[in-house]
Amino acid sequence: MSRVKRGKSHLKHRKNILKQTKGYKWGRKSKITLAKTAIAKAGVNAYRDRRNKKRTFRALWQVKINAAARLNGTTYSKLIDKLAKSGVKLDRKVLSVIAVKYPEVFTALTK
């Protein structure tokens, strides 16, 4: 019986790690130990920021809606309250698009 040699799989694994770190700066793109930690950290950041992106965009939509609402003589909170009470089922993303691209429609919504 012969022993199992793992050279090919070892090289394949290292090659895959270096492929993932393509474009990184300094030794993180070429040195395996640095590349491993860089990949782990990149994964953590990517996971966290996929969730943070949702918060950031919601805040941006609110700013856009507030700016358009103030042009029509009201505020963001009053507008959202009145829309909710009147039964308008538009989310903030759609409202911000309407506010930016179709200001006349947004003005009609505020009335």
Buried (B, 14 or more C-beta within 10 A) or exposed (E): EEEEEEEEEEEEEEEEBBEBBEEBEEEBBEEEEBBBEBBEEBEEEEEEEEEEEEEEEBEEBBEBBBEBBEEBEBEBEEBBEEBEEEEEEEEBBEBBBBBBEEEEEBBEBBE
